[in-house]
Amino acid sequence: MTPRLTADFWVRAYLARLRLADIPAFVTAKGDATAGTVLVKCATLDGQARAWHRSFNLMTGERAWVVLAEGAEADVDGAVARQRRFDPDLWVIEIEDRQGRTLLDEPGLSE
């Protein structure tokens, strides 16, 4: 099994990469520092948003970012709130970018 980074370390590294790309991002919910899962929400500042969470494929052993919710920002916020109620250890990172950039498809973040 491949060693995994702690959630806190991953979040700090991700926020640093977003800052380097001039993409505003904020931690709106802090989860468990060691084993918390991470949810990323991107608001495009036009009333729309999309949220992703990590998914694990049991057949291949691969991890990937999967869309949890998309559409009106209020609806996406509702989906995020439901996830928080289900998982109190969940980290939530909110990005504000008109172009919808998250960098989640970049090496080191995509897998």
N, CA, C and O atoms as a Tinker XYZ file with bonds, in Angstrom:
   444  protein
     1  N      0.850000   -1.181000    0.000000    73     2
     2  CA     0.000000    0.000000    0.000000    64     1     3
     3  C      0.894000    1.243000    0.000000    63     2     4     5
     4  O      1.882000    1.305000    0.733000    81     3
     5  N      0.546000    2.211000   -0.812000    73     3     6
     6  CA     1.305000    3.451000   -0.914000    64     5     7
     7  C      0.994000    4.345000    0.284000    63     6     8     9
     8  O     -0.174000    4.524000    0.631000    81     7
     9  N      2.029000    4.913000    0.925000    73     7    10
    10  CA     1.759000    5.826000    2.038000    64     9    11
    11  C      0.987000    7.056000    1.556000    63    10    12    13
    12  O      1.199000    7.544000    0.445000    81    11
    13  N      0.104000    7.537000    2.401000    73    11    14
    14  CA    -0.703000    8.709000    2.046000    64    13    15
    15  C     -0.314000    9.892000    2.901000    63    14    16    17
    16  O      0.116000    9.747000    4.046000    81    15
    17  N     -0.474000   11.067000    2.318000    73    15    18
    18  CA    -0.240000   12.304000    3.058000    64    17    19
    19  C     -1.385000   12.520000    4.044000    63    18    20    21
    20  O     -2.505000   12.064000    3.812000    81    19
    21  N     -1.101000   13.217000    5.140000    73    19    22
    22  CA    -2.193000   13.579000    6.043000    64    21    23
    23  C     -3.080000   14.592000    5.335000    63    22    24    25
    24  O     -2.635000   15.285000    4.420000    81    23
    25  N     -4.312000   14.675000    5.752000    73    23    26
    26  CA    -5.255000   15.623000    5.147000    64    25    27
    27  C     -4.759000   17.061000    5.317000    63    26    28    29
    28  O     -4.817000   17.855000    4.378000    81    27
    29  N     -4.279000   17.387000    6.496000    73    27    30
    30  CA    -3.799000   18.736000    6.764000    64    29    31
    31  C     -2.646000   19.111000    5.829000    63    30    32    33
    32  O     -2.629000   20.213000    5.282000    81    31
    33  N     -1.693000   18.211000    5.643000    73    31    34
    34  CA    -0.546000   18.466000    4.765000    64    33    35
    35  C     -1.021000   18.656000    3.326000    63    34    36    37
    36  O     -0.598000   19.585000    2.638000    81    35
    37  N     -1.918000   17.752000    2.875000    73    35    38
    38  CA    -2.422000   17.841000    1.500000    64    37    39
    39  C     -3.142000   19.174000    1.275000    63    38    40    41
    40  O     -2.931000   19.830000    0.255000    81    39
    41  N     -3.985000   19.569000    2.218000    73    39    42
    42  CA    -4.744000   20.819000    2.082000    64    41    43
    43  C     -3.789000   22.014000    2.001000    63    42    44    45
    44  O     -3.964000   22.889000    1.154000    81    43
    45  N     -2.780000   22.054000    2.880000    73    43    46
    46  CA    -1.824000   23.173000    2.838000    64    45    47
    47  C     -1.066000   23.213000    1.507000    63    46    48    49
    48  O     -0.852000   24.288000    0.947000    81    47
    49  N     -0.665000   22.053000    1.008000    73    47    50
    50  CA     0.042000   22.000000   -0.275000    64    49    51
    51  C     -0.877000   22.433000   -1.423000    63    50    52    53
    52  O     -0.451000   23.159000   -2.322000    81    51
    53  N     -2.122000   21.994000   -1.392000    73    51    54
    54  CA    -3.084000   22.356000   -2.434000    64    53    55
    55  C     -3.346000   23.865000   -2.427000    63    54    56    57
    56  O     -3.367000   24.495000   -3.485000    81    55
    57  N     -3.543000   24.437000   -1.254000    73    55    58
    58  CA    -3.770000   25.882000   -1.163000    64    57    59
    59  C     -2.559000   26.655000   -1.684000    63    58    60    61
    60  O     -2.720000   27.696000   -2.321000    81    59
    61  N     -1.359000   26.163000   -1.421000    73    59    62
    62  CA    -0.148000   26.819000   -1.931000    64    61    63
    63  C     -0.123000   26.781000   -3.449000    63    62    64    65
    64  O      0.233000   27.777000   -4.079000    81    63
    65  N     -0.494000   25.650000   -4.057000    73    63    66
    66  CA    -0.529000   25.556000   -5.521000    64    65    67
    67  C     -1.572000   26.497000   -6.106000    63    66    68    69
    68  O     -1.340000   27.123000   -7.141000    81    67
    69  N     -2.711000   26.595000   -5.450000    73    67    70
    70  CA    -3.746000   27.524000   -5.925000    64    69    71
    71  C     -3.252000   28.963000   -5.836000    63    70    72    73
    72  O     -3.472000   29.747000   -6.759000    81    71
    73  N     -2.582000   29.324000   -4.731000    73    71    74
    74  CA    -2.045000   30.687000   -4.582000    64    73    75
    75  C     -1.051000   31.007000   -5.692000    63    74    76    77
    76  O     -1.067000   32.108000   -6.243000    81    75
    77  N     -0.192000   30.054000   -6.018000    73    75    78
    78  CA     0.796000   30.263000   -7.079000    64    77    79
    79  C      0.137000   30.509000   -8.431000    63    78    80    81
    80  O      0.706000   31.179000   -9.292000    81    79
    81  N     -1.054000   29.970000   -8.614000    73    79    82
    82  CA    -1.803000   30.172000   -9.854000    64    81    83
    83  C     -2.764000   31.352000   -9.761000    63    82    84    85
    84  O     -3.583000   31.560000  -10.657000    81    83
    85  N     -2.668000   32.127000   -8.678000    73    83    86
    86  CA    -3.561000   33.274000   -8.446000    64    85    87
    87  C     -5.038000   32.876000   -8.461000    63    86    88    89
    88  O     -5.878000   33.566000   -9.038000    81    87
    89  N     -5.328000   31.761000   -7.820000    73    87    90
    90  CA    -6.707000   31.288000   -7.700000    64    89    91
    91  C     -7.095000   31.406000   -6.227000    63    90    92    93
    92  O     -6.541000   30.695000   -5.388000    81    91
    93  N     -8.041000   32.294000   -5.898000    73    91    94
    94  CA    -8.452000   32.472000   -4.497000    64    93    95
    95  C     -9.142000   31.223000   -3.951000    63    94    96    97
    96  O    -10.046000   30.673000   -4.580000    81    95
    97  N     -8.701000   30.783000   -2.771000    73    95    98
    98  CA    -9.297000   29.610000   -2.136000    64    97    99
    99  C     -9.251000   29.773000   -0.628000    63    98   100   101
   100  O     -8.369000   30.437000   -0.083000    81    99
   101  N    -10.220000   29.154000    0.034000    73    99   102
   102  CA   -10.365000   29.279000    1.476000    64   101   103
   103  C    -10.790000   27.936000    2.071000    63   102   104   105
   104  O    -11.535000   27.188000    1.439000    81   103
   105  N    -10.329000   27.633000    3.261000    73   103   106
   106  CA   -10.819000   26.471000    3.988000    64   105   107
   107  C    -12.058000   26.937000    4.744000    63   106   108   109
   108  O    -11.961000   27.780000    5.636000    81   107
   109  N    -13.215000   26.396000    4.394000    73   107   110
   110  CA   -14.453000   26.804000    5.054000    64   109   111
   111  C    -14.901000   25.796000    6.101000    63   110   112   113
   112  O    -15.784000   26.082000    6.910000    81   111
   113  N    -14.287000   24.611000    6.083000    73   111   114
   114  CA   -14.550000   23.613000    7.126000    64   113   115
   115  C    -13.272000   22.808000    7.306000    63   114   116   117
   116  O    -12.729000   22.246000    6.356000    81   115
   117  N    -12.810000   22.767000    8.541000    73   115   118
   118  CA   -11.578000   22.047000    8.847000    64   117   119
   119  C    -11.938000   20.696000    9.447000    63   118   120   121
   120  O    -12.621000   20.618000   10.469000    81   119
   121  N    -11.475000   19.646000    8.805000    73   119   122
   122  CA   -11.760000   18.299000    9.268000    64   121   123
   123  C    -10.625000   17.727000   10.085000    63   122   124   125
   124  O     -9.773000   18.456000   10.593000    81   123
   125  N    -10.625000   16.415000   10.206000    73   123   126
   126  CA    -9.585000   15.716000   10.946000    64   125   127
   127  C     -8.237000   15.925000   10.254000    63   126   128   129
   128  O     -8.113000   15.705000    9.049000    81   127
   129  N     -7.234000   16.347000   11.017000    73   127   130
   130  CA    -5.927000   16.694000   10.446000    64   129   131
   131  C     -5.221000   15.498000    9.838000    63   130   132   133
   132  O     -4.452000   15.652000    8.889000    81   131
   133  N     -5.465000   14.328000   10.358000    73   131   134
   134  CA    -4.753000   13.152000    9.880000    64   133   135
   135  C     -5.503000   12.415000    8.782000    63   134   136   137
   136  O     -4.953000   12.162000    7.711000    81   135
   137  N     -6.742000   12.076000    9.043000    73   135   138
   138  CA    -7.455000   11.183000    8.139000    64   137   139
   139  C     -8.715000   11.781000    7.529000    63   138   140   141
   140  O     -9.493000   11.058000    6.907000    81   139
   141  N     -8.933000   13.063000    7.688000    73   139   142
   142  CA   -10.133000   13.671000    7.129000    64   141   143
   143  C    -10.147000   13.610000    5.610000    63   142   144   145
   144  O     -9.094000   13.643000    4.973000    81   143
   145  N    -11.334000   13.522000    5.033000    73   143   146
   146  CA   -11.453000   13.571000    3.588000    64   145   147
   147  C    -11.617000   15.023000    3.164000    63   146   148   149
   148  O    -11.921000   15.892000    3.981000    81   147
   149  N    -11.409000   15.275000    1.864000    73   147   150
   150  CA   -11.427000   16.637000    1.353000    64   149   151
   151  C    -12.481000   16.764000    0.267000    63   150   152   153
   152  O    -12.605000   15.905000   -0.606000    81   151
   153  N    -13.234000   17.846000    0.339000    73   151   154
   154  CA   -14.213000   18.202000   -0.677000    64   153   155
   155  C    -13.794000   19.563000   -1.215000    63   154   156   157
   156  O    -13.451000   20.456000   -0.440000    81   155
   157  N    -13.819000   19.730000   -2.534000    73   155   158
   158  CA   -13.439000   20.997000   -3.167000    64   157   159
   159  C    -14.657000   21.560000   -3.883000    63   158   160   161
   160  O    -15.279000   20.890000   -4.707000    81   159
   161  N    -14.987000   22.807000   -3.550000    73   159   162
   162  CA   -16.096000   23.504000   -4.206000    64   161   163
   163  C    -15.516000   24.673000   -4.992000    63   162   164   165
   164  O    -14.664000   25.404000   -4.488000    81   163
   165  N    -15.979000   24.849000   -6.225000    73   163   166
   166  CA   -15.541000   25.989000   -7.030000    64   165   167
   167  C    -16.760000   26.792000   -7.452000    63   166   168   169
   168  O    -17.640000   26.288000   -8.149000    81   167
   169  N    -16.800000   28.047000   -7.023000    73   167   170
   170  CA   -17.853000   28.980000   -7.414000    64   169   171
   171  C    -17.318000   29.832000   -8.556000    63   170   172   173
   172  O    -16.229000   30.399000   -8.457000    81   171
   173  N    -18.081000   29.923000   -9.639000    73   171   174
   174  CA   -17.635000   30.688000  -10.799000    64   173   175
   175  C    -18.127000   32.138000  -10.760000    63   174   176   177
   176  O    -18.009000   32.865000  -11.746000    81   175
   177  N    -18.669000   32.545000   -9.637000    73   175   178
   178  CA   -19.073000   33.933000   -9.381000    64   177   179
   179  C    -20.185000   34.429000  -10.304000    63   178   180   181
   180  O    -20.359000   35.632000  -10.499000    81   179
   181  N    -20.934000   33.481000  -10.867000    73   179   182
   182  CA   -22.101000   33.826000  -11.689000    64   181   183
   183  C    -23.343000   33.103000  -11.176000    63   182   184   185
   184  O    -24.331000   32.940000  -11.892000    81   183
   185  N    -23.265000   32.672000   -9.905000    73   183   186
   186  CA   -24.375000   31.938000   -9.303000    64   185   187
   187  C    -24.279000   30.446000   -9.488000    63   186   188   189
   188  O    -25.136000   29.712000   -8.997000    81   187
   189  N    -23.264000   29.975000  -10.181000    73   187   190
   190  CA   -23.068000   28.552000  -10.428000    64   189   191
   191  C    -21.872000   28.035000   -9.649000    63   190   192   193
   192  O    -20.976000   28.796000   -9.286000    81   191
   193  N    -21.867000   26.739000   -9.398000    73   191   194
   194  CA   -20.753000   26.126000   -8.669000    64   193   195
   195  C    -20.709000   24.641000   -8.983000    63   194   196   197
   196  O    -21.637000   24.070000   -9.556000    81   195
   197  N    -19.592000   24.035000   -8.586000    73   195   198
   198  CA   -19.405000   22.593000   -8.724000    64   197   199
   199  C    -18.595000   22.133000   -7.517000    63   198   200   201
   200  O    -17.718000   22.855000   -7.042000    81   199
   201  N    -18.886000   20.941000   -7.026000    73   199   202
   202  CA   -18.140000   20.376000   -5.900000    64   201   203
   203  C    -17.649000   18.985000   -6.272000    63   202   204   205
   204  O    -18.359000   18.206000   -6.909000    81   203
   205  N    -16.405000   18.685000   -5.855000    73   203   206
   206  CA   -15.784000   17.388000   -6.120000    64   205   207
   207  C    -15.406000   16.707000   -4.818000    63   206   208   209
   208  O    -15.144000   17.370000   -3.815000    81   207
   209  N    -15.377000   15.385000   -4.837000    73   207   210
   210  CA   -14.845000   14.609000   -3.720000    64   209   211
   211  C    -13.998000   13.492000   -4.314000    63   210   212   213
   212  O    -14.137000   13.147000   -5.488000    81   211
   213  N    -13.110000   12.928000   -3.479000    73   211   214
   214  CA   -12.239000   11.854000   -3.942000    64   213   215
   215  C    -13.015000   10.545000   -3.903000    63   214   216   217
   216  O    -13.756000   10.265000   -2.962000    81   215
   217  N    -12.825000    9.764000   -4.938000    73   215   218
   218  CA   -13.453000    8.459000   -5.017000    64   217   219
   219  C    -12.356000    7.414000   -5.183000    63   218   220   221
   220  O    -11.333000    7.673000   -5.817000    81   219
   221  N    -12.569000    6.249000   -4.620000    73   219   222
   222  CA   -11.602000    5.162000   -4.691000    64   221   223
   223  C    -12.231000    4.006000   -5.449000    63   222   224   225
   224  O    -13.287000    3.506000   -5.062000    81   223
   225  N    -11.578000    3.576000   -6.540000    73   223   226
   226  CA   -12.061000    2.460000   -7.331000    64   225   227
   227  C    -11.496000    1.173000   -6.739000    63   226   228   229
   228  O    -10.292000    0.929000   -6.826000    81   227
   229  N    -12.344000    0.358000   -6.146000    73   227   230
   230  CA   -11.895000   -0.878000   -5.504000    64   229   231
   231  C    -11.322000   -1.884000   -6.505000    63   230   232   233
   232  O    -10.473000   -2.700000   -6.148000    81   231
   233  N    -11.778000   -1.828000   -7.733000    73   231   234
   234  CA   -11.296000   -2.771000   -8.750000    64   233   235
   235  C     -9.878000   -2.436000   -9.210000    63   234   236   237
   236  O     -9.055000   -3.332000   -9.396000    81   235
   237  N     -9.595000   -1.146000   -9.393000    73   235   238
   238  CA    -8.286000   -0.751000   -9.936000    64   237   239
   239  C     -7.343000   -0.214000   -8.864000    63   238   240   241
   240  O     -6.131000   -0.163000   -9.074000    81   239
   241  N     -7.890000    0.185000   -7.720000    73   239   242
   242  CA    -7.064000    0.781000   -6.678000    64   241   243
   243  C     -6.736000    2.241000   -6.937000    63   242   244   245
   244  O     -5.944000    2.835000   -6.206000    81   243
   245  N     -7.331000    2.824000   -7.962000    73   243   246
   246  CA    -7.059000    4.219000   -8.316000    64   245   247
   247  C     -8.004000    5.157000   -7.588000    63   246   248   249
   248  O     -9.145000    4.818000   -7.276000    81   247
   249  N     -7.481000    6.357000   -7.327000    73   247   250
   250  CA    -8.281000    7.422000   -6.723000    64   249   251
   251  C     -8.497000    8.490000   -7.786000    63   250   252   253
   252  O     -7.610000    8.759000   -8.596000    81   251
   253  N     -9.677000    9.097000   -7.778000    73   251   254
   254  CA    -9.988000   10.137000   -8.751000    64   253   255
   255  C    -10.956000   11.137000   -8.134000    63   254   256   257
   256  O    -11.704000   10.810000   -7.213000    81   255
   257  N    -10.930000   12.363000   -8.655000    73   255   258
   258  CA   -11.888000   13.383000   -8.233000    64   257   259
   259  C    -13.162000   13.197000   -9.040000    63   258   260   261
   260  O    -13.126000   13.093000  -10.266000    81   259
   261  N    -14.290000   13.156000   -8.339000    73   259   262
   262  CA   -15.587000   12.922000   -8.950000    64   261   263
   263  C    -16.516000   14.065000   -8.557000    63   262   264   265
   264  O    -16.495000   14.527000   -7.416000    81   263
   265  N    -17.330000   14.518000   -9.509000    73   263   266
   266  CA   -18.276000   15.595000   -9.227000    64   265   267
   267  C    -19.340000   15.088000   -8.256000    63   266   268   269
   268  O    -20.005000   14.083000   -8.506000    81   267
   269  N    -19.482000   15.805000   -7.151000    73   267   270
   270  CA   -20.501000   15.500000   -6.143000    64   269   271
   271  C    -21.798000   16.233000   -6.480000    63   270   272   273
   272  O    -22.887000   15.666000   -6.385000    81   271
   273  N    -21.665000   17.499000   -6.874000    73   271   274
   274  CA   -22.836000   18.321000   -7.187000    64   273   275
   275  C    -22.411000   19.444000   -8.110000    63   274   276   277
   276  O    -21.268000   19.897000   -8.058000    81   275
   277  N    -23.326000   19.894000   -8.953000    73   275   278
   278  CA   -23.064000   21.051000   -9.815000    64   277   279
   279  C    -24.379000   21.726000  -10.150000    63   278   280   281
   280  O    -25.439000   21.100000  -10.157000    81   279
   281  N    -24.286000   23.020000  -10.429000    73   279   282
   282  CA   -25.472000   23.789000  -10.756000    64   281   283
   283  C    -25.506000   25.084000   -9.976000    63   282   284   285
   284  O    -24.475000   25.717000   -9.747000    81   283
   285  N    -26.708000   25.470000   -9.568000    73   283   286
   286  CA   -26.860000   26.705000   -8.796000    64   285   287
   287  C    -26.039000   26.600000   -7.510000    63   286   288   289
   288  O    -26.043000   25.563000   -6.846000    81   287
   289  N    -25.337000   27.679000   -7.164000    73   287   290
   290  CA   -24.455000   27.637000   -5.998000    64   289   291
   291  C    -25.208000   27.265000   -4.725000    63   290   292   293
   292  O    -24.667000   26.553000   -3.880000    81   291
   293  N    -26.427000   27.726000   -4.574000    73   291   294
   294  CA   -27.206000   27.391000   -3.375000    64   293   295
   295  C    -27.452000   25.878000   -3.296000    63   294   296   297
   296  O    -27.419000   25.304000   -2.207000    81   295
   297  N    -27.695000   25.243000   -4.422000    73   295   298
   298  CA   -27.904000   23.794000   -4.441000    64   297   299
   299  C    -26.615000   23.045000   -4.102000    63   298   300   301
   300  O    -26.637000   22.051000   -3.375000    81   299
   301  N    -25.502000   23.529000   -4.632000    73   299   302
   302  CA   -24.204000   22.908000   -4.343000    64   301   303
   303  C    -23.882000   23.088000   -2.862000    63   302   304   305
   304  O    -23.388000   22.165000   -2.216000    81   303
   305  N    -24.162000   24.282000   -2.321000    73   303   306
   306  CA   -23.950000   24.513000   -0.885000    64   305   307
   307  C    -24.776000   23.542000   -0.053000    63   306   308   309
   308  O    -24.309000   23.064000    0.981000    81   307
   309  N    -25.989000   23.246000   -0.488000    73   307   310
   310  CA   -26.838000   22.280000    0.212000    64   309   311
   311  C    -26.225000   20.887000    0.204000    63   310   312   313
   312  O    -26.259000   20.184000    1.214000    81   311
   313  N    -25.663000   20.487000   -0.937000    73   311   314
   314  CA   -25.016000   19.175000   -1.038000    64   313   315
   315  C    -23.789000   19.111000   -0.128000    63   314   316   317
   316  O    -23.537000   18.091000    0.513000    81   315
   317  N    -23.032000   20.203000   -0.077000    73   315   318
   318  CA   -21.852000   20.258000    0.789000    64   317   319
   319  C    -22.278000   20.164000    2.254000    63   318   320   321
   320  O    -21.654000   19.453000    3.042000    81   319
   321  N    -23.342000   20.882000    2.613000    73   319   322
   322  CA   -23.839000   20.845000    4.001000    64   321   323
   323  C    -24.290000   19.434000    4.377000    63   322   324   325
   324  O    -24.047000   18.992000    5.499000    81   323
   325  N    -24.938000   18.726000    3.464000    73   323   326
   326  CA   -25.357000   17.348000    3.739000    64   325   327
   327  C    -24.138000   16.449000    3.968000    63   326   328   329
   328  O    -24.147000   15.601000    4.860000    81   327
   329  N    -23.111000   16.636000    3.174000    73   327   330
   330  CA   -21.887000   15.851000    3.350000    64   329   331
   331  C    -21.252000   16.140000    4.708000    63   330   332   333
   332  O    -20.762000   15.226000    5.371000    81   331
   333  N    -21.260000   17.400000    5.120000    73   331   334
   334  CA   -20.681000   17.783000    6.424000    64   333   335
   335  C    -21.458000   17.137000    7.566000    63   334   336   337
   336  O    -20.863000   16.706000    8.554000    81   335
   337  N    -22.775000   17.066000    7.439000    73   335   338
   338  CA   -23.570000   16.420000    8.485000    64   337   339
   339  C    -23.254000   14.924000    8.549000    63   338   340   341
   340  O    -23.233000   14.333000    9.629000    81   339
   341  N    -23.014000   14.326000    7.402000    73   339   342
   342  CA   -22.705000   12.902000    7.314000    64   341   343
   343  C    -21.281000   12.604000    7.796000    63   342   344   345
   344  O    -21.033000   11.565000    8.407000    81   343
   345  N    -20.342000   13.528000    7.516000    73   343   346
   346  CA   -18.928000   13.320000    7.838000    64   345   347
   347  C    -18.347000   14.552000    8.530000    63   346   348   349
   348  O    -17.900000   15.478000    7.853000    81   347
   349  N    -18.345000   14.583000    9.856000    73   347   350
   350  CA   -17.843000   15.755000   10.575000    64   349   351
   351  C    -16.326000   15.947000   10.431000    63   350   352   353
   352  O    -15.808000   17.007000   10.779000    81   351
   353  N    -15.610000   14.934000    9.922000    73   351   354
   354  CA   -14.164000   15.047000    9.716000    64   353   355
   355  C    -13.810000   15.592000    8.337000    63   354   356   357
   356  O    -12.637000   15.620000    7.966000    81   355
   357  N    -14.803000   16.021000    7.583000    73   355   358
   358  CA   -14.631000   16.492000    6.213000    64   357   359
   359  C    -14.021000   17.893000    6.161000    63   358   360   361
   360  O    -14.464000   18.803000    6.862000    81   359
   361  N    -12.998000   18.051000    5.319000    73   359   362
   362  CA   -12.448000   19.371000    5.006000    64   361   363
   363  C    -13.211000   19.909000    3.803000    63   362   364   365
   364  O    -13.523000   19.152000    2.884000    81   363
   365  N    -13.514000   21.200000    3.795000    73   363   366
   366  CA   -14.141000   21.825000    2.633000    64   365   367
   367  C    -13.266000   22.998000    2.213000    63   366   368   369
   368  O    -12.994000   23.907000    2.998000    81   367
   369  N    -12.835000   22.959000    0.963000    73   367   370
   370  CA   -12.060000   24.049000    0.377000    64   369   371
   371  C    -12.948000   24.710000   -0.661000    63   370   372   373
   372  O    -13.481000   24.044000   -1.549000    81   371
   373  N    -13.106000   26.028000   -0.546000    73   371   374
   374  CA   -13.909000   26.767000   -1.518000    64   373   375
   375  C    -13.004000   27.642000   -2.363000    63   374   376   377
   376  O    -12.181000   28.402000   -1.854000    81   375
   377  N    -13.179000   27.512000   -3.661000    73   375   378
   378  CA   -12.425000   28.275000   -4.653000    64   377   379
   379  C    -13.389000   29.248000   -5.306000    63   378   380   381
   380  O    -14.552000   28.921000   -5.542000    81   379
   381  N    -12.898000   30.445000   -5.594000    73   379   382
   382  CA   -13.675000   31.428000   -6.348000    64   381   383
   383  C    -12.886000   31.765000   -7.602000    63   382   384   385
   384  O    -11.860000   32.442000   -7.540000    81   383
   385  N    -13.373000   31.288000   -8.739000    73   383   386
   386  CA   -12.666000   31.509000   -9.992000    64   385   387
   387  C    -13.665000   31.525000  -11.141000    63   386   388   389
   388  O    -14.365000   30.542000  -11.384000    81   387
   389  N    -13.723000   32.643000  -11.838000    73   387   390
   390  CA   -14.677000   32.794000  -12.945000    64   389   391
   391  C    -14.486000   31.721000  -14.022000    63   390   392   393
   392  O    -15.445000   31.328000  -14.686000    81   391
   393  N    -13.251000   31.249000  -14.193000    73   391   394
   394  CA   -12.966000   30.248000  -15.216000    64   393   395
   395  C    -13.186000   28.822000  -14.709000    63   394   396   397
   396  O    -13.102000   27.870000  -15.485000    81   395
   397  N    -13.463000   28.672000  -13.431000    73   395   398
   398  CA   -13.715000   27.352000  -12.871000    64   397   399
   399  C    -12.463000   26.511000  -12.683000    63   398   400   401
   400  O    -12.545000   25.283000  -12.648000    81   399
   401  N    -11.308000   27.153000  -12.562000    73   399   402
   402  CA   -10.050000   26.409000  -12.403000    64   401   403
   403  C     -9.934000   25.853000  -10.986000    63   402   404   405
   404  O    -10.202000   26.550000  -10.007000    81   403
   405  N     -9.530000   24.589000  -10.896000    73   403   406
   406  CA    -9.319000   23.946000   -9.603000    64   405   407
   407  C     -7.946000   23.289000   -9.500000    63   406   408   409
   408  O     -7.484000   22.997000   -8.397000    81   407
   409  N     -7.299000   23.056000  -10.623000    73   407   410
   410  CA    -6.017000   22.343000  -10.714000    64   409   411
   411  C     -6.133000   20.877000  -10.335000    63   410   412   413
   412  O     -5.113000   20.191000  -10.260000    81   411
   413  N     -7.325000   20.373000  -10.093000    73   411   414
   414  CA    -7.493000   18.979000   -9.676000    64   413   415
   415  C     -7.097000   17.980000  -10.758000    63   414   416   417
   416  O     -6.894000   16.800000  -10.471000    81   415
   417  N     -6.987000   18.448000  -12.001000    73   415   418
   418  CA    -6.573000   17.570000  -13.087000    64   417   419
   419  C     -5.069000   17.559000  -13.319000    63   418   420   421
   420  O     -4.590000   16.892000  -14.236000    81   419
   421  N     -4.320000   18.291000  -12.497000    73   419   422
   422  CA    -2.874000   18.374000  -12.649000    64   421   423
   423  C     -2.166000   17.215000  -11.943000    63   422   424   425
   424  O     -2.682000   16.660000  -10.973000    81   423
   425  N     -0.965000   16.854000  -12.447000    73   423   426
   426  CA    -0.199000   15.778000  -11.804000    64   425   427
   427  C      0.013000   16.072000  -10.311000    63   426   428   429
   428  O      0.269000   17.206000   -9.905000    81   427
   429  N     -0.103000   15.021000   -9.528000    73   427   430
   430  CA     0.039000   15.162000   -8.075000    64   429   431
   431  C     -1.275000   15.457000   -7.390000    63   430   432   433
   432  O     -1.412000   15.225000   -6.189000    81   431
   433  N     -2.235000   15.959000   -8.122000    73   431   434
   434  CA    -3.556000   16.231000   -7.552000    64   433   435
   435  C     -4.623000   15.332000   -8.186000    63   434   436   437
   436  O     -5.628000   15.010000   -7.553000    81   435
   437  N     -4.396000   14.938000   -9.424000    73   435   438
   438  CA    -5.419000   14.197000  -10.152000    64   437   439
   439  C     -5.573000   12.758000   -9.695000    63   438   440   441
   440  O     -6.660000   12.187000   -9.792000    81   439
   441  N     -4.497000   12.169000   -9.199000    73   439   442
   442  CA    -4.609000   10.760000   -8.801000    64   441   443
   443  C     -4.862000   10.603000   -7.322000    63   442   444
   444  O     -4.979000    9.481000   -6.831000    81   443
